[in-house]
Amino acid sequence: MKWLFLVHQVQTRNSKERVKVWRLTKRIGAVLYRNSVYVLPYSEERNEDFHWLCQQIKDSKGDASVFVTETNNKNEDDELIKLFTAERSKDYEQITEKLNDLVKAFSEKNFRKNLEENVKKISKQLNQITGEFNDLQKIDFFNSPLSNDVKKNIREIKQKLLSLVGNTSSEDVKLSYAIQNYQNKIWATRAHIHIDRIASAWLIKRFVDAEAKFVFIDNNLFPEDVIQFDTFGAEFGHHGDNCTFETLIKVFRIRDKALQQIAEIVHDIDLKDNKFNRTEADGIDKAIRAISNYLNEDEKTLNYCTTMFDSFYNIFNNKKRRK
C-alpha cells in the first residue's frame, strides 16, 4: 500500500500552534504514527491536504515535510490500518454515546408533558449528530463496522421522532432534517414506481440532493448504505395523513407554494381520498400509468416523468407570478 507521512516540528512554547496542528490533522483524518509524525493512506487529495498543512506549519515558523512511501509488507500495512481503525472506533463510540443520550431522553418522566418542545429539541440535536457522522464517514478510510451500527441507531431515532410527530397537537410541529446532510447519496425505493415515488424522486433531485442517484428494489432487500424513501417503515415515507412527497417537503422544510400545489395532486392520486379535490389528479394519474406501462423500466419512467414534473412546477410558478 501507498502511504503519506507528515513529519513536523512546531515552536515548543507555542501551545496554540500545537493544538491547531492537532485539529487540522484530525479534520483530514490523519492519525499519529509516532511523536510529531502523522500518517494517511495515499490519494492525490490527501497528498494535497498534507502539503497544505505543511505550509500552514511553515507559515507559523515551524518546519514540516511530506513523504510518500509504499510498503510491500502486509504486516506493516495491517499495523497502520489498525491505527486508523482504533481512532475511528473512538470517534464512532463518542457519537454512539450522544445517540444513547437521545434515546434516554424519550424515557424521561416529563418527556410527554412537553412533547412538542422535546421533539423539536431532539430533532435539532439529531441533525447536529448526523452532521458529525457524515463528516466522520468521509475520513473513515477503512470502513469501520461501527459505521453501520451508528447509521442504524440514527435511523431508529428518526423513526421514533416521526411516530411522535403524529401525536403532537400542533400542526406546526415538524421534524426538520438538514439538507446538507443528504448530499451525493444513493436513494432507494420499491420497484415499479408510480406517482408518489416518481414525484418524491423528482423532489429529491430538484430540491434536496442535486447529485442523487436512484435505485429501484423489487425484493425488499435494501443495502445498508442507501437512503430509503416510500418503503415500509422508512423515515421518508407515509406518516399520518401525509404521502411520501408531503413528508419530504415537511421534514426538509421546503417552503414553496408551487410545490404545495403539486403535493395536493400527488396526495389525491396516491391516497385516493380526494382530500384536496384536485381536478388534475385523474388525468395525471392515467398519463403516468400509460408512460410507465409503455416504457416498462423504472429508470426510463423516472427520466421521462422528471420533465413532466418540471413542467408542472413551471406552470404553477407562472400562475403564482401572474397573481
C-alpha positions, -999 to +999 in steps of 0.1 A: +000+000+000+010+036-005+012+059+025+017+096+032+038+107+062+039+143+076+069+150+098+066+183+116+080+204+143+063+235+158+076+260+183+079+243+217+065+272+237+036+278+213+008+256+226-018+272+204+001+261+173+003+225+186-035+225+192-040+240+157-020+213+141-038+186+160-072+199+150-062+202+113-048+166+113-080+153+129-102+172+104-085+154+074-084+120+092-047+117+098-035+097+128-004+100+149+021+074+139+050+085+162+058+116+180+053+145+155+047+121+126+012+118+111+001+093+085-026+090+058-034+064+032-023+078-001-046+096-025-040+128-046-065+147-025-049+136+008-014+145-006-027+180-012-042+181+023-008+172+038+011+197+017-015+224+026-010+215+063+028+215+058+026+251+045+004+261+075+030+249+099+058+267+080+038+299+080+037+296+118+075+294+119+076+257+123+090+231+100+073+202+081+079+178+053+057+153+035+070+118+024+053+092+002+062+056+009+050+023-004+051-009+016+053-044+003+048-060+037+012-069+045+020-069+083+032-033+081+001-023+063-021-041+088-004-023+117-010+011+101-046+002+093-051-008+129-042+028+140-069+042+118-095+015+129-088+023+165-090+060+160-123+058+141-137+034+166-132+060+193-150+086+171-179+063+164-182+054+201-184+091+210-213+095+185-230+064+199-228+079+234-246+110+222-272+089+204-278+069+236-284+101+255-311+110+230-327+075+234-327+080+272-345+114+268-375+095+254-379+078+287-376+109+309-405+114+333-418+147+318-410+140+281-446+136+270-458+165+291-438+188+268-439+166+238-438+193+211-409+211+226-389+179+233-395+166+198-381+199+184-351+197+207-342+161+200-347+167+162-322+196+163-297+176+183-301+146+160-294+169+130-261+180+146-251+144+154-260+133+118-237+161+105-209+148+127-215+113+115-214+123+078-181+142+084-167+111+102-176+088+073-155+109+049-124+101+069-133+065+077-109+052+051-111+016+061-149+013+066-152+006+103-181-019+111-193+006+137-204+029+110-234+007+102-243+004+139-244+042+142-264+046+109-290+021+123-292+040+156-298+073+138-325+057+116-343+043+146-343+076+165-356+094+134-384+068+131-393+072+167-394+110+163-416+107+132-440+084+151-442+111+179-449+139+155-483+124+147-492+126+184-485+163+188-514+187+189-499+214+168-497+210+130-467+234+131-445+208+149-425+190+122-392+173+122-366+191+102-336+174+086-306+194+074-303+192+036-265+194+038-265+160+055-282+144+024-258+153-004-244+128-030-265+100-017-279+068-032-317+069-027-336+036-029-373+028-033-396+000-043-396-011-080-425-004-104-427+032-094-459+053-096-470+087-086-456+091-050-422+075-057-418+094-090-428+127-076-406+121-045-376+113-066-381+144-086-384+165-054-352+150-040-333+157-072-345+192-076-347+205-040-326+182-018-297+163-035-289+175-070-264+146-074-288+120-061-287+085-076-317+063-075-321+025-073-353+005-075-355-027-054-381-054-061-372-078-033-372-055-002-336-063+004-322-028+007-284-022+011-273-005+043-257+024+025-288+037+008-315+062+019-349+046+016-380+065+006-416+053+002-407+019+016-423+000+045-411+016+078-389+042+061-383+076+078-391+092+044-424+075+038-461+078+046-467+093+081-502+100+094-522+117+066-491+125+045-478+107+015-441+105+010-439+136-012-456+156+016-434+141+043-402+151+023-415+187+020-422+189+057-391+173+071-368+193+049-389+225+055-392+234+018-415+264+016-427+267-019-463+274-030-459+257-064-446+226-047-476+226-024-500+225-053-481+195-067-482+179-033-520+182-033-522+164-067-498+137-056-518+132-024-551+128-041-537+103-066-517+083-041-541+082-012-573+083-033-591+102-006-599+133-027-588+154+002-579+184-020-604+178-048-577+184-074-593+181-108-560+174-125-554+142-104-573+117-126-557+129-159-521+129-144-527+095-128-537+080-162-509+097-181-482+084-157-496+049-158-496+050-195-459+061-196-449+035-170-466+007-189-452+017-222-416+022-210-417-007-186-384+003-169-383+024-137-352+045-147-367+054-180-400+062-165-384+085-139-364+103-165-395+109-187-417+120-158-390+143-144-396+165-174-433+163-167-429+174-131-406+202-142-434+214-165-460+212-137-437+232-114-431+259-140-469+262-147-477+266-110-449+291-106-462+312-135-497+312-121-483+325-088-464+353-105-494+364-126-514+368-094 
